[in-house]
Amino acid sequence: MAASENTTGEFVDFGFDKVSPGEKQRRVRGVFDSVAHRYDLMNDLMSAGLHRVWKRFALARTGLRAGQSALDVAAGSGDLSEGMARQVGSAGRVVVTDINGTMLGLGRSRMIDAGLVANIHYLQADAQRLPVGGSAFDCVSIGFGLRNVTDKDAALAEMFRVLRPGGRLLVLEFSRPKLELLDSAYEYYCLNVLPRLGQLVVDDADSYRYLAESIRVHPDQETLKSMMAEQGFERCEYHNLSGGIVSLHVGFRL
């Protein structure tokens, strides 16, 4: 597939392809429009249900208390949003954002079904340009969404901007397994099994081929930790989950 170029000659990753930033945004939107109707089912199938364990691990590290405020970026179907809404309670506030309107609607329906409506607000927004004021949130999360962002540094800078002093960022994302044998097996699974599963369940192998490739080109644990520090986050650390298949990065605005 030929790469497309923007007027500045800049390319970004779309899986293993190189495309212009605008083209990546268009294609990512198409991917999630295509998979939204079976998104939760595919998450369960792809991870054998482990994504729920990973998200519970992240939620246990939000530091949120009743009455505080949280922002869930690229929230998808809202697993982390729901957990944080329960943590802050009716006196708190959770803002849910996603660049994709279909996914945002899916998350909203989930919250309504869970009886969580009073303290949740929804914004269709790009993670690189969050339409909220600075120093507004005690915790910001992004779960399995950073690898789909066109300019990750810009998104990290925005998430730093909207955090209050003392607040924390949680980045839950697929990462790089620490054992070579596990990494090889995981690469095979990503590049061969996931597209076939996507074809069987969603009738869309191409979207899941992109999602698999995006995992493989995403920055590894140490690189992402350094990227967070470069944007001003302090006390940055990460926790490897399932042998490093997933990692939770935590950083603070002090």
TORSESE-909931 format. One line per 3 residues: their letters; for each residue x, y, z of N, C-alpha, C. Coordinates in nm, 4 decimals, padded with zeros to 6 digits. Layout:
N
a = X,Y,Z,X,Y,Z,X,Y,Z; ...
***
This chain:
254
maa = 00.0844,-00.1188,00.0000,00.0000,00.0000,00.0000,00.0881,00.1241,00.0000; 00.0595,00.2166,-00.0885,00.1421,00.3363,-00.0973,00.1130,00.4296,00.0180; 00.2173,00.4910,00.0704,00.1999,00.5890,00.1770,00.1509,00.7198,00.1186
sen = 00.0663,00.7915,00.1944,00.0251,00.9249,00.1535,00.0962,01.0257,00.2413; 00.1182,01.1445,00.1892,00.2041,01.2431,00.2547,00.1258,01.3725,00.2739; 00.1470,01.4404,00.3864,00.0845,01.5706,00.4049,00.1755,01.6792,00.3478
ttg = 00.1320,01.8040,00.3626,00.2050,01.9122,00.2966,00.3426,01.9360,00.3578; 00.3657,01.8897,00.4795,00.4969,01.9086,00.5418,00.5893,01.7902,00.5196; 00.5395,01.6877,00.4500,00.6211,01.5700,00.4266,00.6264,01.4761,00.5445
efv = 00.5377,01.4933,00.6427,00.5398,01.4138,00.7650,00.4606,01.2850,00.7455; 00.5158,01.1758,00.7966,00.4463,01.0482,00.7952,00.4261,00.9995,00.9377; 00.3208,00.9221,00.9592,00.2961,00.8584,01.0885,00.2598,00.7126,01.0628
dfg = 00.2675,00.6336,01.1690,00.2348,00.4919,01.1578,00.0847,00.4698,01.1523; 00.0420,00.3884,01.0580,-00.0908,00.3282,01.0624,-00.0659,00.1783,01.0495; -00.0486,00.1133,01.1643,00.0014,-00.0226,01.1604,00.1409,-00.0218,01.1016
fdk = 00.1639,-00.1070,01.0030,00.2943,-00.1131,00.9382,00.3064,-00.0153,00.8222; 00.1971,00.0541,00.7876,00.2001,00.1526,00.6807,00.2474,00.2874,00.7341; 00.2917,00.3723,00.6425,00.3217,00.5118,00.6726,00.2238,00.5980,00.5945
vsp = 00.1500,00.6835,00.6661,00.0488,00.7673,00.6030,00.0582,00.9079,00.6605; -00.0163,01.0006,00.6033,-00.0210,01.1357,00.6586,-00.1031,01.1351,00.7871; -00.0837,01.2338,00.8752,-00.1639,01.2401,00.9974,-00.3140,01.2416,00.9704
gek = -00.3580,01.3200,00.8736,-00.5006,01.3251,00.8427,-00.5544,01.1920,00.7941; -00.4736,01.1222,00.7133,-00.5149,00.9913,00.6625,-00.5249,00.8907,00.7763; -00.4331,00.8980,00.8736,-00.4424,00.8057,00.9866,-00.5710,00.8291,01.0636
qrr = -00.6036,00.9536,01.0915,-00.7268,00.9821,01.1648,-00.8479,00.9281,01.0911; -00.8511,00.9451,00.9592,-00.9636,00.8961,00.8804,-00.9731,00.7440,00.8871; -00.8597,00.6780,00.8753,-00.8611,00.5314,00.8764,-00.8953,00.4752,01.0143
vrg = -00.8402,00.5363,01.1198,-00.8726,00.4892,01.2555,-01.0216,00.5048,01.2815; -01.0795,00.6166,01.2386,-01.2238,00.6362,01.2549,-01.2995,00.5245,01.1836; -01.2559,00.4889,01.0652,-01.3209,00.3809,00.9918,-01.3100,00.2464,01.0610
vfd = -01.1943,00.2196,01.1206,-01.1741,00.0945,01.1941,-01.2771,00.0820,01.3057; -01.2922,00.1860,01.3859,-01.3802,00.1753,01.5020,-01.5270,00.1872,01.4644; -01.5588,00.2558,01.3557,-01.6958,00.2499,01.3050,-01.7320,00.1065,01.2673
sva = -01.6347,00.0357,01.2100,-01.6589,-00.1006,01.1633,-01.6747,-00.2006,01.2768; -01.5948,-00.1863,01.3830,-01.5906,-00.2901,01.4867,-01.6770,-00.2585,01.6082; -01.7380,-00.1399,01.6143,-01.8076,-00.0971,01.7358,-01.9154,-00.1954,01.7797
hry = -01.9913,-00.2528,01.6850,-02.1064,-00.3358,01.7223,-02.0666,-00.4667,01.7893; -01.9408,-00.5083,01.7747,-01.8946,-00.6304,01.8410,-01.7683,-00.6024,01.9250; -01.7507,-00.4785,01.9641,-01.6268,-00.4361,02.0298,-01.6020,-00.5121,02.1599
dlm = -01.7004,-00.5147,02.2481,-01.6820,-00.5813,02.3778,-01.6652,-00.7318,02.3607; -01.7423,-00.7905,02.2711,-01.7291,-00.9342,02.2462,-01.5893,-00.9671,02.1963; -01.5379,-00.8882,02.1036,-01.4048,-00.9138,02.0506,-01.2978,-00.8946,02.1573
ndl = -01.3148,-00.7965,02.2452,-01.2182,-00.7794,02.3542,-01.2117,-00.9039,02.4415; -01.3278,-00.9602,02.4715,-01.3312,-01.0827,02.5521,-01.2637,-01.1978,02.4790; -01.2926,-01.2119,02.3500,-01.2359,-01.3225,02.2736,-01.0852,-01.3057,02.2547
msa = -01.0408,-01.1859,02.2212,-00.8994,-01.1628,02.1908,-00.8109,-01.1823,02.3135; -00.8633,-01.1443,02.4306,-00.7810,-01.1504,02.5523,-00.8199,-01.2650,02.6436; -00.9135,-01.3500,02.5997,-00.9665,-01.4566,02.6850,-01.0186,-01.3986,02.8172
glh = -01.0758,-01.2798,02.8102,-01.1328,-01.2146,02.9269,-01.0337,-01.1406,03.0134; -00.9055,-01.1486,02.9808,-00.8033,-01.0856,03.0655,-00.8113,-00.9331,03.0658; -00.8723,-00.8725,02.9638,-00.8796,-00.7261,02.9614,-00.9553,-00.6736,03.0829
rvw = -01.0464,-00.7523,03.1363,-01.1197,-00.7100,03.2562,-01.0268,-00.7078,03.3775; -00.9371,-00.8046,03.3856,-00.8389,-00.8086,03.4946,-00.7438,-00.6906,03.4841; -00.6961,-00.6603,03.3630,-00.6041,-00.5489,03.3425,-00.6699,-00.4162,03.3816
krf = -00.7969,-00.4009,03.3463,-00.8667,-00.2763,03.3790,-00.8930,-00.2649,03.5288; -00.9213,-00.3753,03.5946,-00.9381,-00.3703,03.7405,-00.8068,-00.3297,03.8073; -00.6949,-00.3788,03.7547,-00.5641,-00.3405,03.8077,-00.5442,-00.1897,03.7942
ala = -00.5804,-00.1350,03.6782,-00.5661,00.0093,03.6571,-00.6566,00.0880,03.7509; -00.7801,00.0446,03.7643,-00.8752,00.1168,03.8489,-00.8311,00.1178,03.9951; -00.7604,00.0141,04.0365,-00.7119,00.0086,04.1747,-00.6014,00.1105,04.1998
rtg = -00.5528,00.1764,04.0930,-00.4419,00.2716,04.1062,-00.4787,00.4126,04.0622; -00.6072,00.4425,04.0559,-00.6484,00.5786,04.0195,-00.6242,00.6774,04.1322; -00.6276,00.6303,04.2568,-00.6166,00.7203,04.3714,-00.7392,00.8067,04.3923
lra = -00.8470,00.7796,04.3208,-00.9658,00.8645,04.3276,-01.0436,00.8421,04.4571; -01.1000,00.9516,04.5055,-01.1872,00.9483,04.6228,-01.3207,01.0133,04.5884; -01.4187,00.9898,04.6709,-01.5511,01.0474,04.6491,-01.5420,01.1993,04.6370
gqs = -01.6120,01.2519,04.5372,-01.6159,01.3956,04.5163,-01.5099,01.4493,04.4233; -01.4152,01.3657,04.3796,-01.3095,01.4124,04.2898,-01.3543,01.4019,04.1436; -01.2641,01.4385,04.0527,-01.2985,01.4412,03.9102,-01.1973,01.3612,03.8292
ald = -01.2463,01.2988,03.7228,-01.1622,01.2139,03.6382,-01.1980,01.2344,03.4922; -01.1004,01.2098,03.4070,-01.1172,01.2187,03.2627,-01.0726,01.0869,03.2017; -01.1593,01.0269,03.1214,-01.1252,00.9037,03.0502,-01.1134,00.9367,02.9024
vaa = -00.9918,00.9325,02.8496,-00.9622,00.9690,02.7116,-00.9665,00.8436,02.6239; -01.0199,00.8581,02.5015,-01.0350,00.7422,02.4117,-01.1041,00.6295,02.4862; -01.2190,00.6621,02.5437,-01.2841,00.5754,02.6422,-01.3460,00.4492,02.5846
gsg = -01.3685,00.4457,02.4538,-01.4271,00.3253,02.3956,-01.5627,00.2950,02.4557; -01.5833,00.1716,02.4966,-01.7137,00.1312,02.5504,-01.7272,00.1611,02.6992; -01.6253,00.2212,02.7617,-01.6434,00.2805,02.8920,-01.6148,00.1964,03.0140
dls = -01.5333,00.0913,03.0026,-01.5009,00.0107,03.1211,-01.4345,00.0953,03.2299; -01.3317,00.1708,03.1936,-01.2627,00.2528,03.2921,-01.3520,00.3678,03.3390; -01.4289,00.4252,03.2482,-01.5205,00.5338,03.2858,-01.6171,00.4880,03.3935
egm = -01.6745,00.3704,03.3741,-01.7709,00.3186,03.4714,-01.7053,00.2996,03.6078; -01.5860,00.2415,03.6088,-01.5173,00.2193,03.7349,-01.4852,00.3487,03.8063; -01.4385,00.4493,03.7324,-01.4043,00.5763,03.7948,-01.5289,00.6505,03.8425
arq = -01.6399,00.6368,03.7700,-01.7644,00.7000,03.8132,-01.8095,00.6435,03.9474; -01.7908,00.5158,03.9656,-01.8273,00.4561,04.0941,-01.7317,00.5026,04.2048; -01.6058,00.5250,04.1696,-01.5085,00.5687,04.2703,-01.5359,00.7114,04.3187
vgs = -01.5713,00.8018,04.2284,-01.5917,00.9415,04.2685,-01.7319,00.9661,04.3230; -01.8262,00.8765,04.2908,-01.9610,00.8885,04.3440,-02.0395,01.0028,04.2827; -02.1618,01.0198,04.3319,-02.2527,01.1195,04.2745,-02.2052,01.2621,04.2980
agr = -02.1184,01.2829,04.3980,-02.0657,01.4167,04.4237,-01.9460,01.4498,04.3354; -01.8927,01.3500,04.2661,-01.7778,01.3705,04.1792,-01.8187,01.3908,04.0349; -01.7203,01.3833,03.9461,-01.7460,01.4082,03.8042,-01.6511,01.3251,03.7205
vvv = -01.7053,01.2638,03.6160,-01.6245,01.1924,03.5176,-01.6585,01.2472,03.3797; -01.5561,01.2888,03.3055,-01.5731,01.3324,03.1671,-01.5196,01.2221,03.0773; -01.6029,01.1802,02.9834,-01.5714,01.0694,02.8935,-01.5504,01.1258,02.7536
tdi = -01.4352,01.0976,02.6935,-01.4103,01.1469,02.5586,-01.3708,01.0325,02.4657; -01.4046,01.0495,02.3411,-01.3566,00.9614,02.2345,-01.3677,01.0391,02.1050; -01.2739,01.0209,02.0151,-01.2786,01.0904,01.8868,-01.3844,01.0315,01.7948
ngt = -01.4261,00.9086,01.8255,-01.5213,00.8362,01.7413,-01.6610,00.8435,01.8021; -01.7547,00.9038,01.7287,-01.8894,00.9205,01.7800,-01.9616,00.7896,01.8039; -01.9363,00.6894,01.7215,-02.0001,00.5594,01.7395,-01.9571,00.4956,01.8704
mlg = -01.8274,00.4996,01.8987,-01.7782,00.4421,02.0238,-01.8270,00.5226,02.1441; -01.8317,00.6539,02.1311,-01.8800,00.7372,02.2415,-02.0254,00.7034,02.2736; -02.1059,00.6823,02.1697,-02.2447,00.6433,02.1915,-02.2569,00.5073,02.2569
lgr = -02.1685,00.4152,02.2192,-02.1683,00.2828,02.2804,-02.1384,00.2932,02.4291; -02.0391,00.3756,02.4643,-02.0058,00.3942,02.6050,-02.1183,00.4598,02.6819; -02.1845,00.5556,02.6206,-02.2957,00.6234,02.6882,-02.4097,00.5272,02.7172
srm = -02.4403,00.4426,02.6217,-02.5456,00.3424,02.6431,-02.5095,00.2495,02.7575; -02.3818,00.2144,02.7662,-02.3365,00.1273,02.8744,-02.3571,00.1946,03.0099; -02.3233,00.3238,03.0190,-02.3393,00.3950,03.1455,-02.4862,00.4054,03.1857
ida = -02.5722,00.4315,03.0880,-02.7150,00.4401,03.1169,-02.7669,00.3066,03.1676; -02.7257,00.1983,03.1039,-02.7672,00.0642,03.1472,-02.7195,00.0343,03.2887; -02.6042,00.0909,03.3256,-02.5491,00.0687,03.4598,-02.6089,00.1639,03.5628
glv = -02.6976,00.2539,03.5188,-02.7593,00.3482,03.6103,-02.6700,00.4638,03.6487; -02.5664,00.4896,03.5672,-02.4702,00.5970,03.5964,-02.4942,00.7114,03.4986; -02.5663,00.8115,03.5417,-02.5990,00.9231,03.4521,-02.5707,01.0592,03.5139
ani = -02.5818,01.0697,03.6472,-02.5796,01.2014,03.7106,-02.4436,01.2691,03.7040; -02.3366,01.1913,03.7121,-02.2041,01.2536,03.7262,-02.1133,01.2287,03.6074; -02.1692,01.1924,03.4916,-02.0874,01.1610,03.3745,-02.1226,01.2566,03.2610
hyl = -02.0199,01.3111,03.1964,-02.0373,01.4043,03.0854,-01.9583,01.3511,02.9660; -02.0083,01.3736,02.8451,-01.9509,01.3145,02.7242,-01.9064,01.4233,02.6274; -01.7874,01.4040,02.5714,-01.7336,01.4955,02.4726,-01.6717,01.4160,02.3582
qad = -01.7142,01.4406,02.2364,-01.6445,01.3829,02.1218,-01.5236,01.4709,02.0960; -01.4050,01.4175,02.1210,-01.2862,01.5022,02.1207,-01.1631,01.4227,02.0824; -01.0699,01.4926,02.0197,-00.9388,01.4401,01.9843,-00.8486,01.4480,02.1077
aqr = -00.7800,01.3397,02.1397,-00.6899,01.3378,02.2550,-00.5795,01.4417,02.2439; -00.5485,01.4857,02.1221,-00.4433,01.5845,02.1009,-00.4900,01.7278,02.1261; -00.6230,01.7463,02.1342,-00.6805,01.8804,02.1538,-00.8039,01.8657,02.2424
lpv = -00.7814,01.8465,02.3711,-00.8919,01.8239,02.4640,-00.9633,01.9559,02.4930; -01.0943,01.9622,02.4718,-01.1681,02.0884,02.4897,-01.2106,02.1111,02.6343; -01.1141,02.1056,02.7246,-01.1398,02.1285,02.8663,-01.0294,02.2195,02.9211
ggs = -01.0607,02.2863,03.0325,-00.9652,02.3774,03.0911,-00.8482,02.3059,03.1561; -00.7441,02.3795,03.1862,-00.6269,02.3231,03.2513,-00.6508,02.2970,03.3984; -00.5715,02.2055,03.4538,-00.5741,02.1725,03.5964,-00.7157,02.1391,03.6439
afd = -00.7852,02.0551,03.5690,-00.9267,02.0286,03.5969,-00.9539,01.8923,03.6595; -00.8582,01.7970,03.6527,-00.8889,01.6596,03.6910,-00.7857,01.6035,03.7883; -00.8355,01.5175,03.8765,-00.7486,01.4484,03.9717,-00.6838,01.3250,03.9106
cvs = -00.7479,01.2688,03.8094,-00.6940,01.1501,03.7414,-00.7366,01.1530,03.5961; -00.6439,01.1200,03.5087,-00.6723,01.1036,03.3661,-00.6310,00.9622,03.3269; -00.7170,00.8949,03.2525,-00.6854,00.7595,03.2063,-00.7008,00.7518,03.0554
igf = -00.6224,00.6630,02.9951,-00.6415,00.6260,02.8548,-00.6112,00.4773,02.8450; -00.7122,00.4004,02.8127,-00.6996,00.2549,02.8106,-00.7060,00.1990,02.6700; -00.5960,00.1454,02.6238,-00.5864,00.0826,02.4915,-00.6240,00.1807,02.3797
glr = -00.5873,00.3069,02.4010,-00.6181,00.4078,02.3013,-00.4985,00.4869,02.2539; -00.3909,00.4918,02.3310,-00.2775,00.5771,02.2947,-00.2136,00.5333,02.1641; -00.2120,00.4046,02.1371,-00.1451,00.3589,02.0146,-00.2212,00.4028,01.8892
nvt = -00.3485,00.4409,01.9040,-00.4266,00.4870,01.7896,-00.4178,00.6375,01.7687; -00.3532,00.7077,01.8619,-00.3408,00.8532,01.8525,-00.2322,00.8894,01.7514; -00.2605,00.9888,01.6697,-00.1655,01.0260,01.5652,-00.0366,01.0833,01.6235
dkd = -00.0486,01.1805,01.7141,00.0683,01.2448,01.7764,00.0639,01.2139,01.9258; 00.1353,01.1112,01.9657,00.1309,01.0671,02.1058,00.1892,01.1716,02.1997; 00.2943,01.2410,02.1581,00.3532,01.3441,02.2429,00.2527,01.4564,02.2687
aal = 00.1789,01.4967,02.1658,00.0785,01.6015,02.1825,-00.0315,01.5570,02.2777; -00.0728,01.4305,02.2674,-00.1767,01.3791,02.3559,-00.1280,01.3744,02.5009; -00.0044,01.3314,02.5212,00.0512,01.3277,02.6569,00.0613,01.4683,02.7144
aem = 00.1003,01.5649,02.6308,00.1084,01.7041,02.6771,-00.0286,01.7561,02.7174; -00.1317,01.7221,02.6412,-00.2676,01.7641,02.6741,-00.3149,01.7006,02.8050; -00.2843,01.5733,02.8232,-00.3270,01.5071,02.9460,-00.2538,01.5633,03.0671
frv = -00.1295,01.6050,03.0486,-00.0571,01.6734,03.1558,-00.1240,01.8073,03.1863; -00.1609,01.8802,03.0827,-00.2197,02.0138,03.0997,-00.3481,02.0090,03.1818; -00.4319,01.9090,03.1594,-00.5635,01.9077,03.2246,-00.5604,01.8465,03.3643
lrp = -00.4457,01.7910,03.4041,-00.4335,01.7364,03.5399,-00.4097,01.8470,03.6414; -00.4688,01.8306,03.7587,-00.4376,01.9182,03.8707,-00.3013,01.8802,03.9288; -00.2319,01.9747,03.9914,-00.1101,01.9370,04.0653,-00.1424,01.8281,04.1678
ggr = -00.0617,01.7247,04.1670,-00.0873,01.6087,04.2514,-00.1671,01.5010,04.1818; -00.2220,01.5328,04.0644,-00.3004,01.4344,03.9888,-00.2127,01.3367,03.9146; -00.2742,01.2304,03.8666,-00.1978,01.1244,03.7999,-00.2590,01.0850,03.6669
llv = -00.1726,01.0388,03.5785,-00.2116,00.9808,03.4496,-00.1914,00.8306,03.4547; -00.2905,00.7569,03.4030,-00.2791,00.6127,03.3864,-00.2887,00.5797,03.2380; -00.1876,00.5140,03.1851,-00.1878,00.4693,03.0451,-00.1839,00.3169,03.0459
lef = -00.2968,00.2560,03.0129,-00.3055,00.1107,03.0024,-00.2989,00.0756,02.8549; -00.1985,-00.0033,02.8171,-00.1789,-00.0273,02.6736,-00.1054,-00.1588,02.6505; -00.1314,-00.2180,02.5352,-00.0519,-00.3330,02.4936,00.0938,-00.2913,02.4828
srp = 00.1830,-00.3832,02.5186,00.3232,-00.3459,02.5263,00.4108,-00.4592,02.4728; 00.5299,-00.4708,02.5255,00.6278,-00.5652,02.4715,00.6590,-00.6727,02.5751; 00.6213,-00.7992,02.5485,00.6527,-00.9075,02.6435,00.8017,-00.9153,02.6724
kle = 00.8333,-00.9492,02.7956,00.9719,-00.9474,02.8412,01.0494,-01.0731,02.8028; 00.9809,-01.1840,02.7861,01.0480,-01.3085,02.7481,01.0452,-01.3236,02.5968; 01.1595,-01.3566,02.5378,01.1694,-01.3649,02.3921,01.0727,-01.4675,02.3351
lld = 01.0590,-01.5801,02.4008,00.9684,-01.6844,02.3511,00.8240,-01.6357,02.3554; 00.7869,-01.5691,02.4637,00.6518,-01.5152,02.4747,00.6286,-01.4077,02.3695; 00.7293,-01.3249,02.3460,00.7154,-01.2189,02.2467,00.6953,-01.2769,02.1073
say = 00.7675,-01.3824,02.0752,00.7526,-01.4457,01.9436,00.6142,-01.5066,01.9274; 00.5666,-01.5746,02.0323,00.4332,-01.6347,02.0276,00.3261,-01.5268,02.0177; 00.3471,-01.4170,02.0901,00.2509,-01.3072,02.0899,00.2470,-01.2395,01.9532
eyy = 00.3633,-01.2238,01.8908,00.3669,-01.1643,01.7573,00.2903,-01.2513,01.6580; 00.3101,-01.3819,01.6657,00.2366,-01.4716,01.5766,00.0865,-01.4589,01.5996; 00.0464,-01.4552,01.7273,-00.0952,-01.4440,01.7605,-00.1537,-01.3142,01.7046
cln = -00.0830,-01.2036,01.7262,-00.1318,-01.0740,01.6797,-00.1491,-01.0700,01.5288; -00.0481,-01.1153,01.4572,-00.0452,-01.0957,01.3127,-00.1180,-01.2043,01.2351; -00.1443,-01.3186,01.2974,-00.2097,-01.4284,01.2257,-00.3466,-01.4656,01.2806
vlp = -00.3584,-01.4698,01.4128,-00.4848,-01.5136,01.4727,-00.5872,-01.4003,01.4782; -00.5444,-01.2810,01.5215,-00.6400,-01.1711,01.5389,-00.7144,-01.1355,01.4099; -00.6473,-01.1217,01.2944,-00.7233,-01.0919,01.1728,-00.8243,-01.2017,01.1376
rlg = -00.7883,-01.3274,01.1612,-00.8818,-01.4356,01.1317,-01.0015,-01.4307,01.2253; -00.9752,-01.3991,01.3528,-01.0835,-01.3857,01.4493,-01.1749,-01.2699,01.4110; -01.1150,-01.1588,01.3677,-01.1937,-01.0460,01.3225,-01.2797,-01.0791,01.2029
qlv = -01.2277,-01.1599,01.1121,-01.3055,-01.2003,00.9958,-01.4237,-01.2871,01.0361; -01.4014,-01.3786,01.1302,-01.5067,-01.4706,01.1728,-01.6168,-01.4005,01.2512; -01.5792,-01.3087,01.3402,-01.6762,-01.2507,01.4333,-01.7359,-01.1202,01.3807
vdd = -01.6537,-01.0375,01.3163,-01.6980,-00.9050,01.2735,-01.7067,-00.8940,01.1217; -01.6597,-00.9956,01.0503,-01.6509,-00.9930,00.9044,-01.5605,-00.8783,00.8593; -01.4507,-00.8596,00.9331,-01.3599,-00.7492,00.9026,-01.2192,-00.7875,00.9472
ads = -01.1458,-00.8537,00.8598,-01.0084,-00.8916,00.8924,-00.9154,-00.7711,00.8891; -00.9415,-00.6753,00.7993,-00.8488,-00.5638,00.7816,-00.8393,-00.4764,00.9067; -00.9528,-00.4503,00.9717,-00.9499,-00.3663,01.0918,-00.8685,-00.4318,01.2012
yry = -00.8834,-00.5627,01.2164,-00.8087,-00.6308,01.3213,-00.6641,-00.6552,01.2815; -00.6350,-00.6554,01.1514,-00.4951,-00.6582,01.1083,-00.4280,-00.5273,01.1477; -00.4980,-00.4141,01.1274,-00.4424,-00.2864,01.1718,-00.4214,-00.2854,01.3227
lae = -00.5216,-00.3284,01.3998,-00.5088,-00.3263,01.5454,-00.3918,-00.4132,01.5912; -00.3733,-00.5258,01.5247,-00.2605,-00.6127,01.5589,-00.1276,-00.5441,01.5257; -00.1199,-00.4834,01.4087,00.0039,-00.4154,01.3693,00.0321,-00.2952,01.4599
sir = -00.0743,-00.2253,01.5017,-00.0544,-00.1084,01.5880,00.0059,-00.1476,01.7221; -00.0238,-00.2681,01.7679,00.0363,-00.3185,01.8915,00.1866,-00.3356,01.8735; 00.2256,-00.3882,01.7593,00.3665,-00.4199,01.7370,00.4521,-00.2950,01.7157
vhp = 00.3934,-00.1851,01.6690,00.4740,-00.0648,01.6444,00.4620,00.0361,01.7591; 00.3807,00.0056,01.8589,00.3661,00.0969,01.9724,00.4963,00.1010,02.0531; 00.5313,00.2169,02.1109,00.6554,00.2258,02.1908,00.6583,00.1239,02.3037
dqe = 00.7770,00.0706,02.3309,00.7897,-00.0254,02.4400,00.7837,00.0473,02.5746; 00.7933,-00.0292,02.6824,00.7710,00.0244,02.8161,00.8656,00.1395,02.8497; 00.9939,00.1204,02.8287,01.0907,00.2237,02.8646,01.0761,00.3479,02.7767
tlk = 01.0458,00.3269,02.6492,01.0282,00.4413,02.5592,00.9082,00.5247,02.6001; 00.7964,00.4601,02.6315,00.6781,00.5337,02.6728,00.7020,00.6055,02.8056; 00.7724,00.5410,02.8959,00.8060,00.6059,03.0233,00.8859,00.7341,02.9979
smm = 00.9819,00.7290,02.9072,01.0623,00.8470,02.8740,00.9770,00.9551,02.8077; 00.8839,00.9134,02.7221,00.7952,01.0097,02.6555,00.7104,01.0844,02.7585; 00.6630,01.0140,02.8598,00.5845,01.0781,02.9653,00.6698,01.1783,03.0427
aeq = 00.7911,01.1395,03.0755,00.8804,01.2286,03.1499,00.9115,01.3542,03.0689; 00.9263,01.3392,02.9377,00.9566,01.4537,02.8521,00.8430,01.5554,02.8506; 00.7207,01.5110,02.8776,00.6064,01.6019,02.8800,00.5795,01.6585,03.0188
gfe = 00.6663,01.6282,03.1143,00.6558,01.6888,03.2457,00.6098,01.5970,03.3568; 00.5709,01.4748,03.3246,00.5261,01.3833,03.4288,00.6434,01.3404,03.5161; 00.6174,01.3271,03.6435,00.7196,01.2863,03.7392,00.6785,01.1554,03.8062
rce = 00.7759,01.0937,03.8738,00.7560,00.9645,03.9403,00.6941,00.8626,03.8440; 00.7422,00.8652,03.7195,00.6877,00.7744,03.6178,00.7339,00.6313,03.6460; 00.6418,00.5399,03.6331,00.6722,00.3980,03.6508,00.5740,00.3163,03.5680
yhn = 00.6055,00.1885,03.5514,00.5105,00.1025,03.4813,00.5057,-00.0340,03.5485; 00.3923,-00.0976,03.5299,00.3690,-00.2311,03.5827,00.3422,-00.3234,03.4641; 00.4231,-00.4268,03.4490,00.3997,-00.5246,03.3438,00.2914,-00.6233,03.3876
lsg = 00.1958,-00.6460,03.3001,00.0867,-00.7383,03.3262,00.0921,-00.8500,03.2225; 00.0626,-00.9714,03.2666,00.0642,-01.0872,03.1769,00.1967,-01.0970,03.1024; 00.3051,-01.0840,03.1778,00.4377,-01.0991,03.1191,00.4828,-00.9842,03.0321
giv = 00.4123,-00.8695,03.0402,00.4473,-00.7548,02.9570,00.3643,-00.7435,02.8312; 00.2692,-00.8343,02.8117,00.1772,-00.8201,02.6986,00.1042,-00.6866,02.7094; 00.0734,-00.6497,02.8326,00.0114,-00.5203,02.8625,00.0939,-00.4543,02.9714
slh = 00.0998,-00.3231,02.9701,00.1637,-00.2501,03.0808,00.0741,-00.1339,03.1218; 00.0810,-00.1028,03.2502,00.0148,00.0161,03.3031,00.1235,00.1160,03.3409; 00.1258,00.2285,03.2696,00.2184,00.3374,03.3026,00.1468,00.4378,03.3913
vgf = 00.2165,00.4860,03.4926,00.1625,00.5853,03.5854,00.2609,00.7010,03.5936; 00.2088,00.8214,03.5850,00.2909,00.9403,03.6023,00.2111,01.0485,03.6723; 00.2795,01.1380,03.7426,00.2137,01.2402,03.8245,00.2500,01.3798,03.7743
rl = 00.1539,01.4702,03.7889,00.1843,01.6120,03.7748,00.2017,01.6669,03.9157; 00.3236,01.7018,03.9504,00.3537,01.7470,04.0867,00.3662,01.8995,04.0937
***
